[in-house]
Structures are given as C-alpha cells and as structure tokens.
Amino acid sequence: MLGLIGAGGIGQTLFDSMNSFAYAQVSAIAIVIVVAVTLIDMLSQTIRARLL
C-alpha cells in the first residue's frame, strides 16, 4: 500500500514491476519497504525514549 501511494518514487517502480509480472522484483521492493519502515520506526522509538 505504501508503495502504491507514493513512498518517494518507489511506488512507480513497484507498480511497473507488478504490471510486468516481475514478481521477484516486486518481492525485493516489498522487502526493502518493510525493512526501511521497521528501521525508521526503531530509530524513532529510540529518539522518543531519550527525549522523554
């Protein structure tokens, strides 16, 4: 969902890969999105804990 609505340009790449039936590439993009969101969330949690 994140990639389809924007996500800094990765959405177009994801959409093109899905339309091309390049499922290996779609899987790689989805994994990158999940890892990036997880790392950003962990960083945000660490910063929030230090400030509060």
Biopython code that builds the backbone (N, CA, C, O; Angstrom):
import numpy as np
from Bio.PDB.StructureBuilder import StructureBuilder

atoms = [
    (1, "MET", "N", (0.825, -1.197, 0.000)),
    (1, "MET", "CA", (0.000, 0.000, 0.000)),
    (1, "MET", "C", (0.857, 1.244, 0.000)),
    (1, "MET", "O", (0.591, 2.190, -0.741)),
    (2, "LEU", "N", (1.890, 1.245, 0.833)),
    (2, "LEU", "CA", (2.767, 2.401, 0.936)),
    (2, "LEU", "C", (3.385, 2.733, -0.425)),
    (2, "LEU", "O", (3.420, 3.897, -0.824)),
    (3, "GLY", "N", (3.862, 1.730, -1.124)),
    (3, "GLY", "CA", (4.499, 1.956, -2.415)),
    (3, "GLY", "C", (3.540, 2.423, -3.482)),
    (3, "GLY", "O", (3.941, 3.129, -4.408)),
    (4, "LEU", "N", (2.286, 2.045, -3.375)),
    (4, "LEU", "CA", (1.320, 2.431, -4.400)),
    (4, "LEU", "C", (0.860, 3.871, -4.263)),
    (4, "LEU", "O", (0.342, 4.443, -5.222)),
    (5, "ILE", "N", (1.038, 4.470, -3.090)),
    (5, "ILE", "CA", (0.555, 5.833, -2.902)),
    (5, "ILE", "C", (1.671, 6.859, -2.887)),
    (5, "ILE", "O", (1.413, 8.044, -2.677)),
    (6, "GLY", "N", (2.887, 6.436, -3.103)),
    (6, "GLY", "CA", (3.967, 7.411, -3.128)),
    (6, "GLY", "C", (5.280, 6.827, -2.685)),
    (6, "GLY", "O", (5.985, 6.210, -3.484)),
    (7, "ALA", "N", (5.622, 7.006, -1.439)),
    (7, "ALA", "CA", (6.851, 6.471, -0.836)),
    (7, "ALA", "C", (8.096, 6.926, -1.575)),
    (7, "ALA", "O", (9.018, 6.139, -1.789)),
    (8, "GLY", "N", (8.125, 8.172, -1.957)),
    (8, "GLY", "CA", (9.339, 8.739, -2.523)),
    (8, "GLY", "C", (9.759, 8.196, -3.867)),
    (8, "GLY", "O", (10.956, 8.142, -4.151)),
    (9, "GLY", "N", (8.841, 7.798, -4.692)),
    (9, "GLY", "CA", (9.171, 7.331, -6.037)),
    (9, "GLY", "C", (9.223, 5.824, -6.181)),
    (9, "GLY", "O", (9.159, 5.313, -7.298)),
    (10, "ILE", "N", (9.338, 5.109, -5.091)),
    (10, "ILE", "CA", (9.402, 3.651, -5.179)),
    (10, "ILE", "C", (8.052, 3.077, -5.625)),
    (10, "ILE", "O", (7.982, 1.953, -6.121)),
    (11, "GLY", "N", (6.995, 3.850, -5.446)),
    (11, "GLY", "CA", (5.669, 3.395, -5.843)),
    (11, "GLY", "C", (5.561, 3.139, -7.334)),
    (11, "GLY", "O", (4.945, 2.160, -7.755)),
    (12, "GLN", "N", (6.151, 4.006, -8.130)),
    (12, "GLN", "CA", (6.106, 3.819, -9.585)),
    (12, "GLN", "C", (6.867, 2.570, -9.989)),
    (12, "GLN", "O", (6.411, 1.806, -10.840)),
    (13, "THR", "N", (8.024, 2.360, -9.382)),
    (13, "THR", "CA", (8.819, 1.161, -9.664)),
    (13, "THR", "C", (8.051, -0.096, -9.279)),
    (13, "THR", "O", (8.040, -1.080, -10.019)),
    (14, "LEU", "N", (7.411, -0.057, -8.121)),
    (14, "LEU", "CA", (6.621, -1.200, -7.665)),
    (14, "LEU", "C", (5.456, -1.460, -8.610)),
    (14, "LEU", "O", (5.188, -2.605, -8.973)),
    (15, "PHE", "N", (4.771, -0.407, -9.002)),
    (15, "PHE", "CA", (3.621, -0.545, -9.900)),
    (15, "PHE", "C", (4.049, -1.104, -11.256)),
    (15, "PHE", "O", (3.385, -1.983, -11.804)),
    (16, "ASP", "N", (5.159, -0.594, -11.800)),
    (16, "ASP", "CA", (5.662, -1.088, -13.085)),
    (16, "ASP", "C", (6.065, -2.555, -12.997)),
    (16, "ASP", "O", (5.808, -3.332, -13.916)),
    (17, "SER", "N", (6.696, -2.926, -11.892)),
    (17, "SER", "CA", (7.109, -4.322, -11.711)),
    (17, "SER", "C", (5.905, -5.250, -11.602)),
    (17, "SER", "O", (5.919, -6.357, -12.141)),
    (18, "MET", "N", (4.865, -4.799, -10.904)),
    (18, "MET", "CA", (3.659, -5.620, -10.782)),
    (18, "MET", "C", (2.981, -5.782, -12.140)),
    (18, "MET", "O", (2.505, -6.870, -12.465)),
    (19, "ASN", "N", (2.933, -4.723, -12.926)),
    (19, "ASN", "CA", (2.314, -4.806, -14.249)),
    (19, "ASN", "C", (3.122, -5.645, -15.224)),
    (19, "ASN", "O", (2.573, -6.181, -16.187)),
    (20, "SER", "N", (4.435, -5.764, -14.979)),
    (20, "SER", "CA", (5.307, -6.569, -15.835)),
    (20, "SER", "C", (5.393, -8.020, -15.372)),
    (20, "SER", "O", (6.100, -8.830, -15.971)),
    (21, "PHE", "N", (4.675, -8.338, -14.312)),
    (21, "PHE", "CA", (4.699, -9.690, -13.726)),
    (21, "PHE", "C", (6.101, -10.089, -13.280)),
    (21, "PHE", "O", (6.450, -11.269, -13.315)),
    (22, "ALA", "N", (6.912, -9.108, -12.858)),
    (22, "ALA", "CA", (8.262, -9.372, -12.353)),
    (22, "ALA", "C", (8.159, -9.574, -10.844)),
    (22, "ALA", "O", (8.506, -8.697, -10.053)),
    (23, "TYR", "N", (7.677, -10.745, -10.472)),
    (23, "TYR", "CA", (7.361, -10.985, -9.066)),
    (23, "TYR", "C", (8.596, -11.041, -8.174)),
    (23, "TYR", "O", (8.507, -10.709, -6.991)),
    (24, "ALA", "N", (9.728, -11.445, -8.700)),
    (24, "ALA", "CA", (10.954, -11.431, -7.901)),
    (24, "ALA", "C", (11.318, -9.992, -7.542)),
    (24, "ALA", "O", (11.723, -9.709, -6.415)),
    (25, "GLN", "N", (11.170, -9.095, -8.501)),
    (25, "GLN", "CA", (11.461, -7.686, -8.257)),
    (25, "GLN", "C", (10.428, -7.078, -7.305)),
    (25, "GLN", "O", (10.780, -6.275, -6.442)),
    (26, "VAL", "N", (9.165, -7.455, -7.457)),
    (26, "VAL", "CA", (8.120, -6.973, -6.552)),
    (26, "VAL", "C", (8.425, -7.422, -5.127)),
    (26, "VAL", "O", (8.274, -6.644, -4.185)),
    (27, "SER", "N", (8.850, -8.660, -4.965)),
    (27, "SER", "CA", (9.193, -9.177, -3.634)),
    (27, "SER", "C", (10.364, -8.412, -3.036)),
    (27, "SER", "O", (10.350, -8.076, -1.852)),
    (28, "ALA", "N", (11.379, -8.136, -3.850)),
    (28, "ALA", "CA", (12.542, -7.400, -3.362)),
    (28, "ALA", "C", (12.148, -5.992, -2.925)),
    (28, "ALA", "O", (12.606, -5.518, -1.885)),
    (29, "ILE", "N", (11.309, -5.324, -3.702)),
    (29, "ILE", "CA", (10.856, -3.977, -3.360)),
    (29, "ILE", "C", (10.047, -4.011, -2.073)),
    (29, "ILE", "O", (10.220, -3.148, -1.213)),
    (30, "ALA", "N", (9.171, -4.991, -1.930)),
    (30, "ALA", "CA", (8.353, -5.104, -0.723)),
    (30, "ALA", "C", (9.233, -5.337, 0.505)),
    (30, "ALA", "O", (8.975, -4.770, 1.567)),
    (31, "ILE", "N", (10.254, -6.154, 0.371)),
    (31, "ILE", "CA", (11.169, -6.414, 1.489)),
    (31, "ILE", "C", (11.915, -5.143, 1.868)),
    (31, "ILE", "O", (12.080, -4.849, 3.052)),
    (32, "VAL", "N", (12.366, -4.391, 0.875)),
    (32, "VAL", "CA", (13.073, -3.132, 1.148)),
    (32, "VAL", "C", (12.161, -2.158, 1.883)),
    (32, "VAL", "O", (12.597, -1.483, 2.816)),
    (33, "ILE", "N", (10.901, -2.080, 1.472)),
    (33, "ILE", "CA", (9.951, -1.185, 2.133)),
    (33, "ILE", "C", (9.741, -1.605, 3.583)),
    (33, "ILE", "O", (9.753, -0.760, 4.478)),
    (34, "VAL", "N", (9.549, -2.892, 3.823)),
    (34, "VAL", "CA", (9.316, -3.386, 5.183)),
    (34, "VAL", "C", (10.537, -3.133, 6.066)),
    (34, "VAL", "O", (10.393, -2.695, 7.208)),
    (35, "VAL", "N", (11.726, -3.404, 5.553)),
    (35, "VAL", "CA", (12.949, -3.188, 6.335)),
    (35, "VAL", "C", (13.144, -1.700, 6.627)),
    (35, "VAL", "O", (13.480, -1.330, 7.751)),
    (36, "ALA", "N", (12.936, -0.851, 5.628)),
    (36, "ALA", "CA", (13.115, 0.589, 5.829)),
    (36, "ALA", "C", (12.132, 1.131, 6.858)),
    (36, "ALA", "O", (12.519, 1.906, 7.732)),
    (37, "VAL", "N", (10.879, 0.738, 6.767)),
    (37, "VAL", "CA", (9.869, 1.207, 7.715)),
    (37, "VAL", "C", (10.193, 0.708, 9.123)),
    (37, "VAL", "O", (10.042, 1.449, 10.095)),
    (38, "THR", "N", (10.634, -0.536, 9.235)),
    (38, "THR", "CA", (10.987, -1.089, 10.543)),
    (38, "THR", "C", (12.163, -0.340, 11.161)),
    (38, "THR", "O", (12.128, 0.002, 12.343)),
    (39, "LEU", "N", (13.199, -0.083, 10.371)),
    (39, "LEU", "CA", (14.363, 0.633, 10.892)),
    (39, "LEU", "C", (14.017, 2.057, 11.292)),
    (39, "LEU", "O", (14.480, 2.539, 12.325)),
    (40, "ILE", "N", (13.219, 2.728, 10.496)),
    (40, "ILE", "CA", (12.809, 4.091, 10.831)),
    (40, "ILE", "C", (11.974, 4.093, 12.107)),
    (40, "ILE", "O", (12.119, 4.985, 12.943)),
    (41, "ASP", "N", (11.107, 3.103, 12.259)),
    (41, "ASP", "CA", (10.284, 3.006, 13.467)),
    (41, "ASP", "C", (11.150, 2.763, 14.702)),
    (41, "ASP", "O", (10.912, 3.357, 15.753)),
    (42, "MET", "N", (12.148, 1.898, 14.579)),
    (42, "MET", "CA", (13.043, 1.622, 15.702)),
    (42, "MET", "C", (13.854, 2.865, 16.062)),
    (42, "MET", "O", (14.040, 3.154, 17.244)),
    (43, "LEU", "N", (14.329, 3.591, 15.081)),
    (43, "LEU", "CA", (15.068, 4.830, 15.326)),
    (43, "LEU", "C", (14.183, 5.863, 16.008)),
    (43, "LEU", "O", (14.611, 6.532, 16.948)),
    (44, "SER", "N", (12.958, 5.989, 15.538)),
    (44, "SER", "CA", (12.014, 6.920, 16.135)),
    (44, "SER", "C", (11.730, 6.555, 17.589)),
    (44, "SER", "O", (11.647, 7.433, 18.448)),
    (45, "GLN", "N", (11.583, 5.282, 17.860)),
    (45, "GLN", "CA", (11.325, 4.817, 19.226)),
    (45, "GLN", "C", (12.507, 5.133, 20.142)),
    (45, "GLN", "O", (12.315, 5.540, 21.287)),
    (46, "THR", "N", (13.717, 4.949, 19.642)),
    (46, "THR", "CA", (14.921, 5.250, 20.430)),
    (46, "THR", "C", (15.022, 6.740, 20.736)),
    (46, "THR", "O", (15.311, 7.127, 21.868)),
    (47, "ILE", "N", (14.786, 7.561, 19.741)),
    (47, "ILE", "CA", (14.836, 9.008, 19.938)),
    (47, "ILE", "C", (13.758, 9.453, 20.918)),
    (47, "ILE", "O", (14.009, 10.273, 21.802)),
    (48, "ARG", "N", (12.572, 8.913, 20.756)),
    (48, "ARG", "CA", (11.470, 9.274, 21.659)),
    (48, "ARG", "C", (11.779, 8.883, 23.104)),
    (48, "ARG", "O", (11.463, 9.633, 24.027)),
    (49, "ALA", "N", (12.386, 7.729, 23.305)),
    (49, "ALA", "CA", (12.729, 7.260, 24.654)),
    (49, "ALA", "C", (13.780, 8.160, 25.300)),
    (49, "ALA", "O", (13.733, 8.404, 26.506)),
    (50, "ARG", "N", (14.707, 8.642, 24.519)),
    (50, "ARG", "CA", (15.767, 9.514, 25.063)),
    (50, "ARG", "C", (15.236, 10.891, 25.409)),
    (50, "ARG", "O", (15.729, 11.528, 26.340)),
    (51, "LEU", "N", (14.241, 11.358, 24.675)),
    (51, "LEU", "CA", (13.698, 12.688, 24.919)),
    (51, "LEU", "C", (12.704, 12.717, 26.070)),
    (51, "LEU", "O", (12.527, 13.754, 26.708)),
    (52, "LEU", "N", (12.060, 11.601, 26.340)),
    (52, "LEU", "CA", (11.045, 11.579, 27.403)),
    (52, "LEU", "C", (11.559, 11.014, 28.671)),
    (52, "LEU", "O", (10.822, 10.931, 29.653)),
]
sb = StructureBuilder()
sb.init_structure("model")
sb.init_model(0)
sb.init_chain("A")
sb.init_seg("    ")
for serial, (resi, resn, name, xyz) in enumerate(atoms, 1):
    if name == "N":
        sb.init_residue(resn, " ", resi, " ")
    sb.init_atom(name, np.array(xyz, "f"), 0.0, 1.0, " ", f" {name:<3s}", serial, name[0])
structure = sb.get_structure()
